[in-house]
Every structure is written in structure tokens, then in C-alpha cells.
Amino acid sequence: MFIRALSVRDFRSWEHAELELSPGRTVLLGANGNGKTNLLEAVGYLATLGSHRVSADAPLIRMGATQAAIGATVVNAGRELRVDVELKQGAANRAQINRSPVRRSREILGILQTVLFAPEDLALVRGDPGERRRFLDELCTARLPRLAGVRADYDKVLRQRSALLKTAGRQVRSRSDLSTLDVWDGHLAEHASVLLTQRLRLVHDLYPYLAEAYRSIAPESRPAAIAYRSGYLPPDLLDPARAPETDDVDQVREIVLRELAAARGRELDRGVCLVGPHRDDLELLLGSAPAKGFASHGESWSFALALRLASFELLRNTGAEPVLLLDDVFAELDRRRRTALAEVAAGAEQVLITAAVAEDVPAELAAAPLRVQTEGDADRRTSRIVAEDMHSQP
């Protein structure tokens, strides 16, 4: 899989850009703040319908504009597909496949797959559980695009059920309130069981890739492992060595329904939903200790890098090879970690790299350099691309 053409309009610092790309490695060079990361962010948005830097779409639209557009021509196994997304201020986003509108933007998911390495990845190890849940769900959706609909349905049910819990908790609990909760319990368990089953399957499949990736990066360190952490699922289901079974979704649905019933009194008292995948976490372990709080800075970086390397290898070995996005990470890594990442990147079909200077990029990856510059005043700086020799000075 590779991107043959990329276009952006009024996206972040880019008023307009059209890039012709090819398999292999493309290096975007430029000082911090010139907009090179914005292009990788645009590519990542087409793959996930989200930014790795912000949770809302509004900051992605260029200051002074009312909408932004991202488009790419993606080649997968010789077949070309054009995918486009429009981001609108105060309105629903719109998407197209081969210039034809689709009903929901999430229908484009799966056309482009990416794995992104960025300085923000350190939050996977040191950040809150929401960072790791997002990592799991985006990787699950890359493997099974229809899961985006399940995630959206689950979030909708969770919001509505939580609102009912708050309302019912503040007043005398009528029989109609409780019967309505029964209905929402059923909806929540239905969507939760699909999402949980896919998360558990992913942890099982990712585990060996993660262990091997970490061992290659930090052979002197304690072995790395991952496990799914949940306060309501039984230990046998949470064991990453357990092979998924076809009836897991039915078993998980019954467990969630049972746990929701058991927690109802506490939920009504507190006005929050206490059971479901929104409460879970991905546990990262070094030896027998949790990485968060116990890992050194170098170990934390190694674990974050290993999670991304493992994701890339998993996707490459179970489907189309994803486009590799390396956002200014080589400057953050020591020699061993740079070498491990460069070895993977050297064998990838397409790699898009950002760096402040050419010297930050390992020599074996030097190819197709493009320099990113900005022009205009401080309030309305606009990015542009100038082709340049890889070894010229900034």
C-alpha cells in the first residue's frame, strides 16, 4: 500500500498543496513550526478520522477558513482509490470515495492504513488509560474497519445511559426509570461485547510482536509484556496467551449484563457508568512491574517504540502493509533505537519522514527530500514545499 498523491487545502498552516509521491522514502525537512508535521497529521487523519495531536477537528482548519480538505490517491495491490474528507466548522464532516459522497465519513476507514511514530507516543506509556484505549481501538479498527460503527454506537449509548443515571439518581427511582435502564443495559452490553472481544483478540495477536520488538530494541532490559486490564472480566478471558474463540462475544455480553445489574445501585448513587470498555486499560509490563511509574525514560521510549513497531509488523503480516509515518522521532532516539526503527523503515513499502535537518535521518533512509518553508506574518504563516537536495544546508 502506498499514497500516489496527497492534497490539502486550508489544513493547519497549509493554504493549498498537491504532492506527487511514490513508494520508498520521502523526507520532509524544515525547522520546527514550518508545517511538516501537519502533512503527516493530514495523512493520519485519512487513515483514522482523527488527529494524533488534538481531540477536536476545529484546530485543523486554517485560521480564517471555514473548512479544510484532505485527499489522497491510495494504491493497494495495484488498485487505485481516491479518498477525500472535508472538515467543516460547526457542521458534520463529509467524505468521498472516488469522488462519490458516502453517507458516513467512517466508510472511508480501511482504504488507507498507517502506523505513526511521534514524540507524543511517550504518552502511551506515561499517560492516562485513555491514551492506551485509543491505541487499542485505532489498531482494532485498522484490522476491522466496521468496528468504527460499533465504537460510535457504544459511545452514543454510553452518553444516553449516563444521562439517565444522573437523572434517576437525583430523584425517586420510578419503575419506568429502571425499566428504561434495562433497555440501555442491553444496548450497552451488545456493543461492548463486540468491542471487548476485538480488543482481547488484538492483545493476544500483538503480544508476541511486542515482546520481540522490545527485545530487539532493549536486549539488556527486562522482558516486555502486555495484558488487558478490566475489573469485571474473569482472569481466563484476560490471559493474553488464551486463543480467541468463536463464542467469546456471547460470553462477554452475558458477563457485561450481569456486572451492570450488580453495579446498578452504585451507578445510581454516583450517576456514572461503572462497567464497560470505557473503564479498561492496556497494562504495559516490564518483568513483573508496570511500566508506568517504574520504567526509566529510556525504557519508556523503548516500550512506546516497541508498541508501534509491533503494530506495523502485525498489520503487515495479517493484511496490506501500512504506510509508515515517522514524525521527527529520530532526533529523540539513541543509536540503538534509531537503528531498530531504521531497519523496519528500510523494508517498508512507503515511508514519510519529517526532520529538522537531514543529519537527523539515518543515511540508509535518505531519499526524495522536500523542504518545507513558511511565508507571511506571524499570525498568518502559510506553509509551502520547495524541492531540495538532501545534503544541502538548511
C-alpha positions as CSV (number, residue, x, y, z in Angstrom):
1,M,0.0,0.0,0.0
2,F,1.2,3.5,-0.8
3,I,0.0,7.0,-1.4
4,R,0.5,8.2,-5.0
5,A,-0.9,11.7,-4.5
6,L,-1.7,13.8,-1.5
7,S,-3.6,17.1,-1.4
8,V,-4.5,19.5,1.4
9,R,-6.5,22.8,1.4
10,D,-6.8,25.1,4.4
11,F,-5.5,22.4,6.7
12,R,-3.5,23.8,9.6
13,S,-0.8,26.0,8.1
14,W,-1.4,24.8,4.5
15,E,-3.5,27.0,2.3
16,H,-3.0,24.5,-0.6
17,A,-0.6,21.8,-1.5
18,E,-0.5,19.0,-4.1
19,L,2.2,16.3,-3.7
20,E,3.1,13.5,-6.0
21,L,4.5,10.6,-4.0
22,S,5.9,7.2,-4.8
23,P,6.9,4.0,-3.0
24,G,10.0,4.3,-0.9
25,R,11.0,7.1,1.4
26,T,10.1,10.8,1.3
27,V,11.8,13.1,3.8
28,L,10.2,16.4,4.7
29,L,12.9,18.8,6.0
30,G,12.2,22.1,7.8
31,A,12.6,23.9,11.1
32,N,10.0,23.4,13.8
33,G,6.8,25.3,13.2
34,N,7.1,25.2,9.4
35,G,4.3,22.8,9.0
36,K,5.9,19.5,8.0
37,T,4.1,17.6,10.8
38,N,0.8,19.0,9.6
39,L,1.2,16.9,6.4
40,L,1.7,13.7,8.3
41,E,-1.2,14.7,10.5
42,A,-3.4,15.0,7.4
43,V,-2.3,11.5,6.2
44,G,-3.1,10.1,9.6
45,Y,-6.5,11.7,9.6
46,L,-7.4,10.0,6.4
47,A,-6.5,6.7,8.0
48,T,-8.2,7.1,11.4
49,L,-10.5,10.2,11.1
50,G,-8.6,11.7,14.0
51,S,-5.5,13.7,14.8
52,H,-2.7,12.3,17.0
53,R,-2.2,15.8,18.4
54,V,-5.7,17.2,19.2
55,S,-9.0,15.6,20.1
56,A,-11.2,18.0,18.1
57,D,-11.3,18.9,14.5
58,A,-11.6,22.7,14.8
59,P,-7.8,23.4,15.3
60,L,-7.2,21.5,12.0
61,I,-8.9,24.2,9.9
62,R,-6.7,27.0,8.9
63,M,-7.2,30.3,10.7
64,G,-9.7,32.4,8.7
65,A,-11.1,29.5,6.8
66,T,-14.5,27.8,7.4
67,Q,-13.5,24.3,6.1
68,A,-10.5,22.2,5.3
69,A,-10.0,19.4,2.8
70,I,-7.7,16.4,2.7
71,G,-7.4,13.9,-0.2
72,A,-5.2,11.1,-1.3
73,T,-4.9,8.6,-4.1
74,V,-4.1,5.3,-2.5
75,V,-2.7,2.3,-4.3
76,N,-3.3,-1.1,-2.8
77,A,-2.3,-4.3,-4.6
78,G,-2.4,-2.4,-7.9
79,R,-5.9,-0.9,-7.3
80,E,-6.3,2.8,-7.0
81,L,-8.8,4.5,-4.8
82,R,-9.3,8.2,-4.2
83,V,-10.4,9.2,-0.8
84,D,-11.4,12.8,0.3
85,V,-12.6,14.3,3.6
86,E,-13.9,17.8,4.2
87,L,-13.8,19.2,7.7
88,K,-16.4,21.9,8.4
89,Q,-16.7,24.5,11.1
90,G,-19.9,23.8,13.1
91,A,-21.1,21.1,10.7
92,A,-20.7,17.4,10.1
93,N,-17.6,16.4,8.1
94,R,-18.2,14.9,4.6
95,A,-16.2,12.2,2.8
96,Q,-15.9,10.8,-0.7
97,I,-14.6,7.7,-2.3
98,N,-13.6,8.1,-6.0
99,R,-15.3,11.5,-5.9
100,S,-18.7,10.0,-4.9
101,P,-20.1,11.1,-1.5
102,V,-20.6,8.4,1.2
103,R,-23.3,8.5,3.9
104,R,-20.8,8.4,6.8
105,S,-17.2,9.6,7.0
106,R,-16.2,6.3,8.6
107,E,-16.9,4.4,5.4
108,I,-13.5,5.5,4.2
109,L,-11.7,3.7,7.0
110,G,-9.6,0.8,5.8
111,I,-8.8,2.4,2.4
112,L,-5.5,3.8,3.9
113,Q,-3.7,2.2,6.7
114,T,-0.9,4.0,8.5
115,V,1.4,3.5,11.6
116,L,2.6,6.7,13.1
117,F,5.7,7.2,15.3
118,A,5.7,10.6,17.0
119,P,7.1,12.3,20.1
120,E,3.6,12.1,21.6
121,D,4.0,8.3,21.7
122,L,5.6,8.6,25.1
123,A,2.1,9.2,26.5
124,L,1.2,5.6,25.6
125,V,3.5,4.6,28.5
126,R,3.3,7.5,30.8
127,G,-0.2,8.9,30.0
128,D,-3.6,8.1,31.3
129,P,-5.6,4.9,30.3
130,G,-7.5,6.9,27.6
131,E,-4.3,7.1,25.5
132,R,-3.9,3.3,25.6
133,R,-7.6,2.7,24.9
134,R,-7.3,4.9,21.9
135,F,-4.2,3.0,20.7
136,L,-6.1,-0.3,21.0
137,D,-9.3,0.9,19.3
138,E,-7.5,2.6,16.4
139,L,-5.5,-0.6,15.8
140,C,-8.6,-2.7,16.1
141,T,-10.3,-0.5,13.6
142,A,-7.4,-0.7,11.2
143,R,-7.8,-4.5,11.2
144,L,-11.7,-4.4,11.2
145,P,-13.0,-1.1,9.7
146,R,-16.6,-1.9,10.6
147,L,-15.6,-1.6,14.3
148,A,-15.7,2.2,13.8
149,G,-19.5,1.9,13.7
150,V,-19.6,-0.2,16.8
151,R,-17.4,2.3,18.6
152,A,-19.7,5.2,17.6
153,D,-22.8,3.2,18.7
154,Y,-21.2,2.4,22.0
155,D,-20.2,6.0,22.7
156,K,-23.8,7.1,21.9
157,V,-25.4,4.5,24.2
158,L,-22.9,5.3,26.9
159,R,-23.8,9.0,26.8
160,Q,-27.5,8.4,26.9
161,R,-27.3,5.8,29.6
162,S,-25.0,8.1,31.7
163,A,-27.5,10.9,31.4
164,L,-30.3,8.6,32.6
165,L,-28.2,7.5,35.5
166,K,-27.7,11.1,36.6
167,T,-31.4,11.9,36.2
168,A,-32.6,8.8,38.0
169,G,-30.0,9.3,40.8
170,R,-31.3,12.7,41.6
171,Q,-35.0,11.8,42.0
172,V,-37.2,9.0,43.3
173,R,-36.3,6.0,41.2
174,S,-39.5,5.1,39.4
175,R,-40.2,1.7,37.9
176,S,-40.2,3.3,34.4
177,D,-36.7,4.7,35.0
178,L,-35.4,1.2,36.0
179,S,-37.1,-0.5,33.0
180,T,-35.6,2.1,30.7
181,L,-32.2,1.3,32.2
182,D,-32.8,-2.3,31.5
183,V,-33.2,-1.4,27.8
184,W,-30.0,0.7,27.8
185,D,-28.1,-2.1,29.6
186,G,-28.9,-4.4,26.7
187,H,-27.7,-2.0,24.1
188,L,-24.5,-1.2,26.0
189,A,-23.7,-4.9,26.5
190,E,-24.4,-5.6,22.8
191,H,-21.9,-3.0,21.6
192,A,-19.4,-3.6,24.5
193,S,-19.2,-7.3,23.8
194,V,-18.1,-6.7,20.2
195,L,-15.5,-4.0,21.1
196,L,-14.2,-6.0,24.1
197,T,-13.8,-9.2,22.0
198,Q,-11.8,-7.4,19.4
199,R,-9.6,-5.7,22.0
200,L,-8.9,-9.1,23.6
201,R,-8.1,-10.6,20.2
202,L,-5.8,-7.8,19.4
203,V,-3.8,-8.1,22.7
204,H,-3.4,-11.9,22.0
205,D,-2.2,-11.2,18.5
206,L,0.0,-8.2,19.3
207,Y,1.7,-9.8,22.3
208,P,4.4,-11.8,20.5
209,Y,5.3,-8.9,18.2
210,L,5.6,-6.6,21.1
211,A,7.8,-8.9,23.1
212,E,10.1,-9.4,20.1
213,A,10.2,-5.7,19.2
214,Y,11.1,-4.7,22.7
215,R,13.8,-7.4,22.9
216,S,15.4,-6.1,19.7
217,I,15.5,-2.5,21.0
218,A,16.5,-3.1,24.6
219,P,18.0,-6.6,25.0
220,E,19.6,-5.7,28.3
221,S,16.2,-4.7,29.8
222,R,13.6,-6.8,31.5
223,P,11.2,-8.5,29.1
224,A,8.2,-6.5,28.0
225,A,4.6,-7.8,28.0
226,I,1.1,-6.5,27.6
227,A,-2.2,-7.6,29.2
228,Y,-5.8,-6.3,29.0
229,R,-6.9,-4.9,32.4
230,S,-10.6,-4.9,33.4
231,G,-12.3,-5.0,36.7
232,Y,-15.3,-7.1,35.6
233,L,-13.9,-9.7,33.1
234,P,-12.7,-13.0,34.5
235,P,-8.9,-13.8,34.5
236,D,-9.2,-16.6,31.9
237,L,-10.5,-14.1,29.3
238,L,-7.8,-11.6,30.2
239,D,-4.9,-14.0,29.7
240,P,-3.1,-12.8,26.6
241,A,-1.9,-16.3,25.9
242,R,-5.5,-17.5,25.5
243,A,-6.6,-18.1,21.9
244,P,-9.8,-16.3,21.0
245,E,-12.9,-18.5,20.5
246,T,-15.9,-18.0,18.3
247,D,-18.4,-17.8,21.2
248,D,-16.4,-15.2,23.1
249,V,-18.7,-12.3,22.1
250,D,-21.8,-14.2,23.6
251,Q,-19.9,-14.9,26.8
252,V,-18.7,-11.4,27.2
253,R,-22.2,-10.0,26.5
254,E,-23.6,-12.1,29.4
255,I,-20.8,-11.0,31.7
256,V,-21.3,-7.3,31.0
257,L,-25.1,-7.7,31.5
258,R,-24.5,-9.4,34.8
259,E,-22.0,-6.9,36.0
260,L,-24.2,-4.0,35.0
261,A,-27.0,-5.4,37.1
262,A,-24.7,-5.9,40.1
263,A,-23.4,-2.4,39.8
264,R,-26.7,-0.6,39.3
265,G,-27.1,0.6,42.9
266,R,-23.6,2.1,42.9
267,E,-24.1,3.6,39.5
268,L,-27.4,5.3,40.5
269,D,-25.7,6.7,43.6
270,R,-22.8,8.1,41.7
271,G,-24.5,8.9,38.4
272,V,-21.9,7.3,36.2
273,C,-21.5,4.1,34.2
274,L,-19.0,1.8,36.1
275,V,-18.9,-1.1,33.7
276,G,-17.7,-1.3,30.2
277,P,-14.7,-0.9,27.9
278,H,-14.5,2.9,28.6
279,R,-13.2,1.9,32.1
280,D,-10.5,-0.5,31.0
281,D,-6.8,-0.2,30.3
282,L,-3.9,-1.8,28.4
283,E,-1.4,-2.9,31.0
284,L,2.3,-2.5,30.0
285,L,4.7,-4.6,32.0
286,L,8.5,-4.8,32.3
287,G,9.2,-8.1,34.0
288,S,6.5,-8.2,36.8
289,A,6.3,-4.4,37.3
290,P,4.1,-1.9,35.4
291,A,6.0,0.2,33.0
292,K,4.1,3.3,34.1
293,G,5.8,4.7,37.2
294,F,8.6,2.1,37.2
295,A,10.3,2.4,33.7
296,S,13.2,4.8,33.2
297,H,12.9,7.4,30.5
298,G,14.9,5.2,28.1
299,E,12.7,2.1,28.9
300,S,9.6,4.2,28.4
301,W,10.8,5.3,25.0
302,S,11.7,1.7,24.1
303,F,8.2,0.5,25.1
304,A,6.5,3.2,23.1
305,L,8.6,2.4,20.1
306,A,8.0,-1.3,20.5
307,L,4.2,-0.8,20.5
308,R,4.4,1.0,17.2
309,L,6.9,-1.5,15.7
310,A,4.7,-4.4,16.8
311,S,1.6,-2.7,15.3
312,F,3.4,-2.3,12.0
313,E,4.5,-5.9,11.9
314,L,1.1,-7.2,12.9
315,L,-0.7,-5.2,10.1
316,R,2.0,-6.1,7.6
317,N,1.7,-9.9,8.4
318,T,-2.1,-10.0,8.5
319,G,-3.1,-7.7,5.7
320,A,-1.9,-4.8,3.5
321,E,1.3,-3.2,4.5
322,P,0.6,0.2,6.1
323,V,2.3,3.5,5.2
324,L,4.9,4.3,7.8
325,L,4.8,7.8,9.2
326,L,7.9,9.0,11.2
327,D,7.3,12.4,12.7
328,D,10.6,13.9,13.9
329,V,11.4,10.8,16.1
330,F,15.0,10.1,15.1
331,A,16.2,13.1,16.9
332,E,14.6,11.7,20.1
333,L,16.2,8.3,19.9
334,D,19.6,6.9,20.8
335,R,21.7,5.0,18.4
336,R,20.2,1.5,19.2
337,R,16.6,2.7,18.9
338,R,17.4,4.7,15.7
339,T,18.9,1.6,14.2
340,A,15.9,-0.6,15.1
341,L,13.5,1.9,13.6
342,A,15.6,2.4,10.5
343,E,15.8,-1.3,9.8
344,V,12.0,-1.5,9.8
345,A,11.6,1.6,7.7
346,A,14.2,0.5,5.2
347,G,12.0,-2.5,4.3
348,A,8.6,-0.7,4.3
349,E,6.9,0.0,1.0
350,Q,6.3,3.7,1.7
351,V,7.7,5.9,4.5
352,L,7.0,9.6,5.1
353,I,9.6,11.2,7.4
354,T,9.8,14.6,9.0
355,A,13.1,16.0,10.3
356,A,14.6,19.4,11.2
357,V,17.8,18.7,9.4
358,A,19.0,15.9,7.0
359,E,21.5,14.7,9.6
360,D,18.7,13.6,11.8
361,V,17.7,10.9,9.3
362,P,19.8,7.7,9.1
363,A,21.8,7.7,5.9
364,E,20.2,4.5,4.6
365,L,16.8,6.2,4.6
366,A,17.8,9.3,2.7
367,A,15.6,9.7,-0.3
368,A,13.2,12.1,-2.1
369,P,13.9,15.1,0.1
370,L,11.4,18.0,0.2
371,R,12.0,21.2,2.1
372,V,9.0,22.8,4.0
373,Q,9.1,26.5,4.5
374,T,6.7,29.2,5.7
375,E,5.9,32.7,4.5
376,G,3.8,35.5,5.8
377,D,3.5,37.3,9.1
378,A,3.4,35.6,12.5
379,D,-0.4,35.5,12.7
380,R,-1.0,34.1,9.2
381,R,2.0,32.0,8.3
382,T,1.5,29.7,5.3
383,S,3.5,26.6,4.5
384,R,4.9,25.6,1.2
385,I,7.1,22.9,-0.3
386,V,10.4,23.5,-2.1
387,A,12.2,20.5,-3.7
388,E,15.8,20.4,-2.5
389,D,18.9,18.2,-2.4
390,M,19.1,16.0,0.7
391,H,22.5,17.2,1.6
392,S,22.1,20.9,1.1
393,Q,22.3,23.1,4.2
394,P,19.2,24.5,5.8
